[in-house]
Amino acid sequence: MHTTPIRRSIRPSGRRNAVPSVLPALLVGALLVQVGTAGPAAAESSPKTAVVLDPKVEGPIIPQDLAEIEKSVQAALQEQQFQVTSKGERDGIMSSTGNLKGCYRNDCLEQLGRLLGAHIVLAYKIKVQIVEVPVAQQVQQQPEPKSKGKKGAAPEPTPEPLNTSPLVWHINASLYNIEVGAIGARVDVKCEHCSGPKVGQETADLIKRALFEDASKARGGLEIISDPANSSVLVDGVELGVTPYKRQTFVGKHEITVRHTGYKSTNQEIIINDTKKTSLNFQLEPGKDPVQYIKEYGPRPKWRLALGGAMIGVGVVGVAVGAFGLARNGKCIDEPVAPVTQCMQVYNTLPAGLGYMVGGAVVGVVGGVLLALPGPRNPLTGDQGPDTFGDKAEKTDKSAEKSPPRAALSVGGMGSGYGLQLLGSF
């Protein structure tokens, strides 16, 4: 008789306790789901940081146009979710280091970006030229819209006057990617007969194009370990970190250098692809690297080759004329006719012959010196890559492809001892 009431009292109490125990678990699960979904979105929406260097300006440009361009650059970066570092903070870092102001090499951009915690460093150059506007493009007075016609018909639109600005703008932009440690994009635009607002819009589009080009470049993983650890890692001549090294790298061919004090540096050429991670392990040997090249001689200028060759030719002709003059000196101008046995007149070509010979020899020697002297000397200081702007970088790349004749001198360890080494390609 008592068992039934007991069973009925237990079941209701069990059901009442089940509801409160399930609710906290559901609430915690919902919170976890919200955090999991909101976290990546919040991370993606957080702006990246960009450092913008003062533009290099060449040609006549008024402050209003320059301010319009700088404003357009800032707006383009902000539109792409980049937060621009203030000029005061940027200039403060440059002043404190001392070697970053006015430096556009890759190593300078890398150092500046890392000190400011930036994702990209943007540098751009503005070149302005004044040209004469053709008469056909001059603004002409347009006729007023016709009001005659059907009632309610819209008047014909007045054509916009042609732009008659005498300025031609050339703008180059270079984007250095700090996360990768390399130039991500080089872009340029030419705007003919443009005014300030038009140039500002062209510049904004140029910056967006550079950002899109950098973002679309394929990347691959690169990991480097070494013995000893904490060795400096240089990728394409730019020091980017120490081992153990792990970083994203643009797809393609790269030159890797690992060096450490008291050990011989090692180099390796690799190809990065986006399908797999590239891992390298370097075992450095104790020792010292040869002393860096003292001087390097580039190719001789073409004008010097041409002038030297011409002077040698003139010198040869001068020596020949002088020798002929000396040979004729003292000889009869007209051969004597019997019964006369002595010359009435003789050649006096000794001064002229000597003059031609000495002058020709001097000119020829000078020409030979012009041909013999090597080209301009360039100290090899490991300048961490060319200037970031496209024009100078392209010239450097083209000169490297042609491999011009050059000679270099180095001293240091050779085999088991030391010596002097002359290297050259001709």
C-alpha positions as CSV (number, residue, x, y, z in Angstrom):
1,M,0.0,0.0,0.0
2,H,2.9,2.4,0.6
3,T,5.0,1.5,-2.4
4,T,2.8,3.1,-5.0
5,P,2.8,6.6,-3.4
6,I,6.5,6.4,-3.0
7,R,7.0,5.7,-6.8
8,R,4.7,8.5,-7.7
9,S,6.6,11.0,-5.5
10,I,10.0,10.0,-6.9
11,R,9.0,10.5,-10.6
12,P,7.8,14.0,-10.3
13,S,10.8,15.1,-8.3
14,G,13.1,13.6,-10.9
15,R,11.4,15.5,-13.7
16,R,11.6,18.8,-11.8
17,N,15.4,18.4,-11.3
18,A,16.1,17.5,-14.9
19,V,15.0,20.9,-16.4
20,P,17.3,23.1,-14.3
21,S,20.3,20.8,-15.0
22,V,19.9,21.0,-18.8
23,L,19.5,24.7,-19.0
24,P,23.1,25.7,-18.0
25,A,24.5,23.2,-20.5
26,L,22.4,24.7,-23.3
27,L,23.4,28.3,-22.3
28,V,27.1,27.4,-22.3
29,G,26.8,25.6,-25.6
30,A,25.1,28.6,-27.2
31,L,27.8,30.9,-25.9
32,L,30.5,28.7,-27.3
33,V,28.8,28.7,-30.7
34,Q,28.5,32.5,-30.6
35,V,32.2,32.9,-29.7
36,G,33.3,30.4,-32.3
37,T,31.3,32.2,-35.0
38,A,32.1,35.7,-34.0
39,G,35.8,35.2,-33.4
40,P,37.0,34.7,-37.0
41,A,34.6,37.5,-38.2
42,A,36.0,39.9,-35.7
43,A,39.5,38.9,-36.6
44,E,38.9,39.4,-40.3
45,S,37.2,42.8,-39.7
46,S,40.1,44.1,-37.6
47,P,42.1,46.6,-39.8
48,K,45.6,46.0,-40.8
49,T,48.3,48.6,-40.4
50,A,50.0,50.5,-43.3
51,V,52.9,52.8,-43.3
52,V,52.9,55.4,-46.1
53,L,56.2,57.1,-47.0
54,D,56.3,60.7,-48.2
55,P,56.2,60.7,-52.0
56,K,59.2,61.5,-54.1
57,V,58.2,64.4,-56.2
58,E,59.8,65.5,-59.4
59,G,58.6,68.5,-61.5
60,P,56.2,71.4,-60.8
61,I,53.5,70.5,-58.4
62,I,51.4,72.8,-56.2
63,P,50.7,72.0,-52.5
64,Q,47.0,71.6,-53.2
65,D,47.5,68.9,-55.7
66,L,50.0,67.1,-53.5
67,A,47.5,67.3,-50.6
68,E,44.8,65.9,-52.8
69,I,46.9,62.9,-53.8
70,E,48.0,62.2,-50.2
71,K,44.3,62.3,-49.2
72,S,43.4,59.9,-51.9
73,V,46.1,57.5,-50.9
74,Q,44.8,57.5,-47.3
75,A,41.2,57.1,-48.4
76,A,42.1,54.1,-50.7
77,L,43.9,52.3,-47.9
78,Q,41.1,52.9,-45.4
79,E,38.5,51.7,-47.9
80,Q,40.5,48.4,-48.0
81,Q,40.4,48.1,-44.2
82,F,43.9,49.4,-43.6
83,Q,44.7,51.7,-40.7
84,V,47.4,54.2,-41.7
85,T,50.2,55.0,-39.2
86,S,50.4,58.7,-38.4
87,K,53.2,60.8,-39.8
88,G,54.4,61.8,-36.4
89,E,54.9,58.2,-35.3
90,R,56.6,57.3,-38.5
91,D,58.9,60.2,-38.5
92,G,59.8,59.6,-34.8
93,I,60.9,56.0,-35.6
94,M,62.9,57.3,-38.6
95,S,64.7,60.0,-36.6
96,S,65.5,57.5,-33.7
97,T,67.1,55.0,-36.1
98,G,68.9,57.6,-38.3
99,N,69.4,55.3,-41.3
100,L,65.8,55.0,-42.5
101,K,65.0,58.5,-43.6
102,G,65.1,58.7,-47.4
103,C,65.9,55.0,-47.7
104,Y,63.7,53.0,-50.0
105,R,65.7,49.7,-50.1
106,N,64.0,46.5,-49.1
107,D,66.0,46.2,-45.8
108,C,64.9,49.7,-44.8
109,L,61.3,49.0,-45.5
110,E,61.5,45.8,-43.6
111,Q,63.0,47.4,-40.6
112,L,60.6,50.4,-40.6
113,G,57.5,48.1,-41.0
114,R,58.6,45.9,-38.1
115,L,59.4,48.8,-35.8
116,L,55.9,50.2,-36.4
117,G,54.1,46.8,-36.3
118,A,52.8,47.3,-39.8
119,H,51.6,44.8,-42.4
120,I,52.6,46.8,-45.5
121,V,54.9,49.8,-46.3
122,L,53.7,51.9,-49.3
123,A,56.1,54.1,-51.2
124,Y,55.2,56.1,-54.3
125,K,56.8,58.6,-56.7
126,I,55.2,61.5,-58.6
127,K,56.7,63.0,-61.7
128,V,55.0,66.0,-63.3
129,Q,55.7,67.3,-66.8
130,I,54.4,70.4,-68.5
131,V,53.4,69.9,-72.1
132,E,51.8,72.1,-74.7
133,V,48.1,71.5,-75.2
134,P,47.1,70.8,-78.8
135,V,44.9,73.4,-80.4
136,A,42.3,70.7,-81.1
137,Q,41.9,70.1,-77.4
138,Q,41.4,73.7,-76.3
139,V,38.0,74.5,-74.7
140,Q,35.6,75.9,-77.2
141,Q,32.4,77.7,-76.5
142,Q,29.5,75.3,-76.8
143,P,26.2,76.4,-78.2
144,E,23.3,76.7,-75.8
145,P,20.8,73.7,-75.7
146,K,18.0,74.0,-78.3
147,S,14.7,74.8,-76.7
148,K,12.7,74.4,-79.8
149,G,10.9,71.1,-80.5
150,K,8.1,69.1,-79.1
151,K,6.6,70.3,-75.9
152,G,8.0,68.6,-72.9
153,A,11.0,67.2,-74.8
154,A,14.3,67.3,-72.8
155,P,16.9,69.7,-74.1
156,E,20.0,68.2,-75.7
157,P,22.8,67.6,-73.2
158,T,25.7,70.0,-73.4
159,P,28.9,68.1,-74.1
160,E,31.5,68.4,-71.4
161,P,34.5,70.6,-72.3
162,L,37.8,68.8,-72.9
163,N,40.4,69.0,-70.2
164,T,43.1,71.5,-71.1
165,S,45.5,71.0,-68.2
166,P,49.1,71.2,-69.5
167,L,50.3,68.7,-66.9
168,V,51.2,65.0,-67.5
169,W,51.5,62.9,-64.4
170,H,53.5,59.8,-63.9
171,I,52.9,58.0,-60.7
172,N,54.8,54.8,-59.5
173,A,53.8,52.9,-56.4
174,S,55.6,50.1,-54.6
175,L,54.0,47.9,-51.9
176,Y,56.3,46.1,-49.5
177,N,54.7,43.2,-47.7
178,I,56.1,42.8,-44.2
179,E,54.5,39.5,-43.5
180,V,56.3,38.0,-46.6
181,G,59.4,40.2,-46.5
182,A,59.3,41.2,-50.2
183,I,57.8,43.6,-52.7
184,G,54.3,42.5,-53.3
185,A,53.4,44.9,-56.1
186,R,54.8,47.5,-58.4
187,V,52.3,49.5,-60.3
188,D,52.3,52.8,-62.3
189,V,49.9,55.1,-64.1
190,K,50.1,57.9,-66.5
191,C,47.5,60.7,-66.5
192,E,47.7,63.1,-69.4
193,H,46.2,66.6,-69.2
194,C,44.9,65.9,-65.7
195,S,44.0,68.2,-62.9
196,G,44.2,67.7,-59.2
197,P,40.9,65.8,-58.5
198,K,41.4,63.5,-61.6
199,V,45.0,62.7,-60.4
200,G,43.7,61.9,-57.0
201,Q,41.2,59.4,-58.3
202,E,43.8,57.8,-60.6
203,T,46.2,57.5,-57.6
204,A,43.4,55.9,-55.4
205,D,42.8,53.4,-58.2
206,L,46.5,52.8,-58.4
207,I,46.8,52.0,-54.7
208,K,43.8,49.6,-54.8
209,R,45.4,47.8,-57.8
210,A,48.6,47.4,-55.8
211,L,46.7,46.0,-52.9
212,F,44.8,43.5,-55.1
213,E,48.0,42.5,-56.9
214,D,49.7,41.8,-53.6
215,A,46.8,39.9,-52.2
216,S,46.5,37.7,-55.3
217,K,50.1,36.6,-55.3
218,A,50.5,32.9,-54.5
219,R,52.4,32.1,-51.3
220,G,54.2,29.1,-49.9
221,G,55.5,28.2,-46.5
222,L,59.2,28.3,-45.8
223,E,60.9,26.8,-42.7
224,I,64.6,26.9,-42.0
225,I,66.5,25.4,-39.1
226,S,70.3,25.5,-38.7
227,D,73.1,24.3,-36.5
228,P,74.0,26.5,-34.7
229,A,70.6,28.1,-34.1
230,N,69.9,31.8,-34.1
231,S,71.7,32.2,-37.5
232,S,70.7,35.1,-39.7
233,V,68.4,34.2,-42.6
234,L,68.6,36.3,-45.8
235,V,66.0,35.8,-48.6
236,D,67.1,37.4,-51.9
237,G,69.7,39.4,-50.0
238,V,67.3,40.9,-47.4
239,E,67.8,39.8,-43.8
240,L,64.4,38.7,-42.6
241,G,65.0,36.8,-39.3
242,V,66.9,34.1,-37.5
243,T,66.7,30.4,-37.2
244,P,64.4,28.6,-36.5
245,Y,62.8,30.6,-39.2
246,K,59.1,30.2,-40.3
247,R,57.5,32.6,-42.7
248,Q,55.3,32.8,-45.8
249,T,57.2,33.5,-49.1
250,F,56.0,34.4,-52.5
251,V,56.0,31.5,-55.0
252,G,59.0,31.4,-57.3
253,K,62.8,31.2,-57.2
254,H,64.6,32.6,-54.2
255,E,68.2,32.8,-53.0
256,I,68.6,31.7,-49.3
257,T,71.6,32.7,-47.3
258,V,72.3,31.5,-43.7
259,R,75.2,33.0,-41.7
260,H,76.4,33.1,-38.2
261,T,79.5,34.7,-36.5
262,G,82.3,32.2,-36.4
263,Y,80.9,30.0,-39.1
264,K,81.1,30.0,-42.9
265,S,78.0,31.3,-44.6
266,T,76.0,29.0,-46.9
267,N,73.8,29.7,-49.9
268,Q,71.1,27.7,-51.6
269,E,68.7,28.5,-54.4
270,I,65.2,27.1,-53.9
271,I,61.8,27.2,-55.6
272,I,58.8,27.9,-53.5
273,N,55.4,26.6,-54.5
274,D,52.0,26.8,-52.9
275,T,51.3,23.1,-52.8
276,K,53.7,22.1,-50.1
277,K,55.8,23.6,-47.4
278,T,59.5,23.9,-48.1
279,S,61.8,22.9,-45.2
280,L,65.6,23.4,-45.1
281,N,68.2,22.3,-42.7
282,F,71.6,24.0,-42.7
283,Q,74.8,22.7,-41.0
284,L,77.2,25.5,-40.8
285,E,80.9,24.8,-40.8
286,P,83.2,26.6,-38.3
287,G,85.4,29.2,-40.0
288,K,85.3,32.6,-41.6
289,D,84.0,33.9,-44.9
290,P,86.4,35.6,-47.3
291,V,86.6,39.3,-46.9
292,Q,83.9,41.0,-49.0
293,Y,84.8,42.3,-52.4
294,I,86.9,45.5,-52.1
295,K,85.8,47.0,-55.5
296,E,83.8,45.9,-58.4
297,Y,84.2,47.3,-61.9
298,G,81.2,47.6,-64.2
299,P,81.2,47.8,-68.0
300,R,83.0,50.6,-69.7
301,P,80.7,53.4,-71.0
302,K,79.9,53.3,-74.7
303,W,80.9,56.9,-75.2
304,R,84.4,56.0,-73.8
305,L,84.7,53.0,-76.0
306,A,83.8,55.0,-79.1
307,L,86.1,58.0,-78.2
308,G,89.0,55.7,-77.3
309,G,88.7,53.9,-80.6
310,A,88.5,57.1,-82.6
311,M,91.5,58.6,-80.8
312,I,93.6,55.5,-81.5
313,G,92.7,55.8,-85.2
314,V,93.6,59.5,-85.3
315,G,96.8,58.7,-83.5
316,V,97.8,56.1,-86.0
317,V,97.1,58.5,-88.9
318,G,99.1,61.2,-87.1
319,V,102.1,59.0,-86.6
320,A,102.0,57.8,-90.2
321,V,101.9,61.4,-91.5
322,G,104.7,62.4,-89.2
323,A,106.9,59.5,-90.3
324,F,106.3,60.4,-93.9
325,G,107.3,64.0,-93.2
326,L,110.5,63.0,-91.5
327,A,111.3,60.7,-94.3
328,R,110.9,63.5,-96.9
329,N,112.9,66.1,-94.9
330,G,116.0,67.4,-96.7
331,K,115.1,65.8,-100.0
332,C,114.8,67.7,-103.3
333,I,111.5,69.2,-104.2
334,D,112.4,69.0,-107.9
335,E,115.1,66.6,-109.0
336,P,118.1,68.5,-110.6
337,V,118.5,68.3,-114.3
338,A,122.1,68.0,-115.8
339,P,124.4,69.8,-115.9
340,V,122.9,71.0,-112.5
341,T,123.8,68.5,-109.8
342,Q,122.5,70.2,-106.6
343,C,118.9,70.7,-105.6
344,M,117.6,74.1,-105.9
345,Q,114.9,73.5,-103.2
346,V,114.6,70.9,-100.5
347,Y,111.8,69.8,-98.2
348,N,111.9,71.2,-94.6
349,T,109.4,68.9,-93.0
350,L,111.2,68.2,-89.8
351,P,109.1,70.4,-87.5
352,A,105.8,69.2,-89.0
353,G,106.9,65.6,-89.0
354,L,107.9,65.7,-85.4
355,G,104.7,67.5,-84.5
356,Y,102.5,65.0,-86.2
357,M,104.4,62.0,-84.7
358,V,104.3,63.3,-81.2
359,G,100.7,64.5,-81.4
360,G,99.6,61.2,-83.0
361,A,101.4,59.2,-80.4
362,V,99.8,61.2,-77.5
363,V,96.3,61.0,-79.0
364,G,96.8,57.2,-79.5
365,V,98.0,56.7,-76.0
366,V,95.1,58.6,-74.5
367,G,92.7,56.6,-76.6
368,G,94.3,53.4,-75.4
369,V,94.0,54.5,-71.8
370,L,90.3,55.2,-72.3
371,L,89.8,51.7,-73.6
372,A,92.0,50.0,-71.0
373,L,90.5,51.7,-67.9
374,P,87.7,49.6,-66.3
375,G,84.2,50.9,-65.8
376,P,82.8,52.7,-62.8
377,R,83.7,51.2,-59.5
378,N,80.9,50.1,-57.2
379,P,81.7,49.0,-53.7
380,L,79.9,45.8,-52.7
381,T,78.3,46.7,-49.3
382,G,75.4,44.2,-49.4
383,D,72.9,47.0,-49.9
384,Q,69.9,44.6,-49.3
385,G,68.4,44.9,-52.8
386,P,67.7,47.7,-55.2
387,D,65.6,50.8,-54.7
388,T,62.0,49.9,-54.2
389,F,60.7,51.9,-57.2
390,G,60.1,50.1,-60.5
391,D,62.4,52.2,-62.7
392,K,65.6,51.6,-60.8
393,A,64.7,48.0,-60.0
394,E,64.0,47.2,-63.6
395,K,67.4,48.7,-64.6
396,T,69.1,46.5,-62.0
397,D,67.3,43.4,-63.2
398,K,68.2,44.1,-66.8
399,S,71.8,44.7,-66.0
400,A,71.9,41.4,-64.1
401,E,70.4,39.5,-67.0
402,K,73.0,40.9,-69.5
403,S,75.9,40.0,-67.1
404,P,78.2,42.8,-68.3
405,P,82.0,42.3,-68.1
406,R,83.3,43.1,-64.6
407,A,86.2,42.4,-62.3
408,A,86.4,42.1,-58.5
409,L,89.1,41.7,-56.0
410,S,88.9,39.9,-52.6
411,V,91.2,38.7,-49.9
412,G,90.7,36.1,-47.2
413,G,90.8,32.4,-46.5
414,M,91.7,30.3,-49.4
415,G,92.2,26.5,-48.9
416,S,94.4,26.1,-45.8
417,G,95.8,29.6,-45.8
418,Y,95.1,33.2,-47.0
419,G,95.6,34.8,-50.3
420,L,94.5,37.5,-52.8
421,Q,91.9,36.6,-55.4
422,L,90.9,38.4,-58.6
423,L,87.6,37.4,-60.1
424,G,86.2,38.6,-63.4
425,S,83.9,37.9,-66.3
426,F,84.6,39.3,-69.8
